[in-house]
Amino acid sequence: MPSHPRDALRAWFLGPRAENAELLERLVVEALRDHVFWRRNYHPEDGLAIRETDKRQEGYEENVATLTQELMGLLAELKRDVPFFSGRYKGHMVGEQTIASQIGYFATMLYNPNNIAVEISPVTTRLEREVAEQLARMIGYDPSRSWGHLTSGGTVANFEALWLARSVRYLPVAAAGAAAELGLELPVRLPGGTSASIVDLPLWELLNVTNHDTLDLWDRLWQSAPRPDVQRALANHSLAAIGYQEYSRRLALDYGDPLPAGVVLVAATAHYSWEKIARALGIGSNQVVHVPLDHHYRMDPDALWEQVSALARRRNPILALVSVCGTTEESAVDRLDQVLQVRSRTERELGATFHIHSDACYGGYAAAVTRRADGTRRTAAEIRRSVEADWPSDDWVTAVEALGEADSVTVDPHKLGYVPYAAGAILVRDGRTRHLVATDPPYLSPTEGSASDGERFLGRYILEGSKPGAAAAAVWLSHKVIPLDERGYGYLIERTVAGALRFHAALATADLSPFRVVMLPVPDINIVCYVLCHPSLATLRAVNDFNERVYTRMSLARNDGSPEYIITRTRLRSPAYDGAVDPILAGLAVGSVEEWKAGGAEGLVVLRSTIMDPFLAAPSPAPDHVRGFLGALRRACAEVLGKGASA
Ligand SMILES: Cc1ncc(COP(=O)(O)O)c(C=O)c1O
């Protein structure tokens, strides 16, 4: 009989009390010794650069003493770091790392491969490609058609997603210019189903060719003329070569049609990196347009349709739409399936289209919950039986399954993948997309004839340069030990959700009198948000001030010793959260929507606990960190009010 992942879970982590210390120590020593043997057996005829007699020299001994002493200092300092491993840490989206990822990272770090090019990472570039394929399979992409790689994190992965999306959107414009220059007849399909020669199309239609048809067009262009000619002609007409300033001027001149600036539609909950990215790409943060939310903090598909149709009617290009799977603040999962339906309708009824990206940096690994060991999908009912709770809903499963239909998805192993920083990932559904941003440096180009090395030369297609092979090995080994399905990550995430549900229910029903807690909805994954209040707090500002002080007492910002439990907080602001926060404001019965809006940047302070601890749902025999937390919260509230929150 196959073992239950319940037992394996106890072997996945070092443990809050370092219960698996012997295991990790054995593996660290094994990896180190093995590396030492490698060095000793590599051209043993080379002799020694450091002799035993050198080690008796004063300068040598002095240096060893300094190293040892400074290390002791660093180790002492690190005790002030954040105890992510503890059930007492209920703060940001980071928890323990798997032993597999720790040892994978450590072992590979000794070799220090650089995954920018196969030449300097023959092993770990292969592992990175495997990891990308595993993640692709998990979210529902066909690994033989998709492409992806690891990044230093979600921000860079998202950056690449928008960079790729914009490159696809503008390609038909460049292709039209190139085709005219080379005298080519290039037919292209339009969203309505008709076909036209690319040189005859107006700018609006060029900017509304579907991703798939754009990539077909790209293939046809290269087949239609000699390579160097296409290369030169594309450079004469591409945004990447010419740059926004000159490009806009030229398009207005060539097409006599200065379309409004292209926008990026993002869920109002979108991570702040999107604003940063729009600025860095020269799109401009004013072009980042928020799509309103429903009361569950998910993108509202009806509001999306309204916005898209208004934009299309004004002939305002949409460079991309960013939906979120696992929002930073609430872990909300957008109804991606409905977002995709909005795009289909846009193509059918309005002849317009846009790239759909899912920012699943946080929630992407939750797709493992939907996978059986053989790769087929579990039903929502099957998962609910396993979690022993009313989670997930059928809609949640449909939304997560829709990840496979998004044009690009970002998923961060260093979040719900429980691996060390730095490990983000970007996946694109159609692997051809990567060629649109390729750059070849002379000193790293693969040798003639090594086509597969060329494909594996990551530096050609990505934003970053040097990148740690150790990070790829860490993720790879973790996926080997903890598979991306119900036996591995699926089970791990189920346990954290079960913990979050227990935590949410306990807070919602806790008797904290005279304090009261107003809960945000039951989370889609495992981030629980709540607001505290007290009868003496008569204004929204007073409630905010009170919650801010409770947060300070329960965070590392506290300067009188370590907090019993660690939480974090966020501020829900207008206009991003318009409508979504109404039930919370009503529950508080303090202030009004108008007061909240007038508060501007102050917003509504919301306490936030990310539950990464897989043992929280069934703590026995470990300490019960739900009961413990409630006691600590009660004490923090009393202390804060005792110190006089401004009422
Ligand atoms: C939804 C989402 N996207 C992107 C990011 C950015 O990720 P990183 O901090 O790894 O750059 C985060 C980080 O919290 C996030 O929650």
The ligand as a MOL file (V3000), in Angstrom:
LIG
                    3D

  0  0  0     0  0            999 V3000
M  V30 BEGIN CTAB
M  V30 COUNTS 16 16 0 0 0
M  V30 BEGIN ATOM
M  V30 1 C 1.1270 38.2880 -6.3790 0
M  V30 2 C 2.5710 38.7040 -6.3320 0
M  V30 3 N 3.2180 38.9680 -7.4630 0
M  V30 4 C 4.5110 39.3430 -7.4740 0
M  V30 5 C 5.2280 39.4650 -6.3080 0
M  V30 6 C 6.6730 39.8890 -6.3360 0
M  V30 7 O 7.4900 38.8320 -5.9760 0
M  V30 8 P 9.0070 39.0170 -5.5000 0
M  V30 9 O 8.9470 39.6690 -4.1570 0
M  V30 10 O 9.5370 37.6370 -5.4830 0
M  V30 11 O 9.6850 39.8860 -6.4930 0
M  V30 12 C 4.5920 39.1910 -5.0860 0
M  V30 13 C 5.3180 39.3370 -3.8100 0
M  V30 14 O 4.7940 39.3460 -2.7660 0
M  V30 15 C 3.2300 38.7970 -5.1160 0
M  V30 16 O 2.5600 38.5160 -3.9830 0
M  V30 END ATOM
M  V30 BEGIN BOND
M  V30 1 1 1 2
M  V30 2 1 2 3
M  V30 3 2 2 15
M  V30 4 2 3 4
M  V30 5 1 4 5
M  V30 6 1 5 6
M  V30 7 2 5 12
M  V30 8 1 6 7
M  V30 9 1 7 8
M  V30 10 2 8 9
M  V30 11 1 8 10
M  V30 12 1 8 11
M  V30 13 1 12 13
M  V30 14 1 12 15
M  V30 15 2 13 14
M  V30 16 1 15 16
M  V30 END BOND
M  V30 END CTAB
M  END
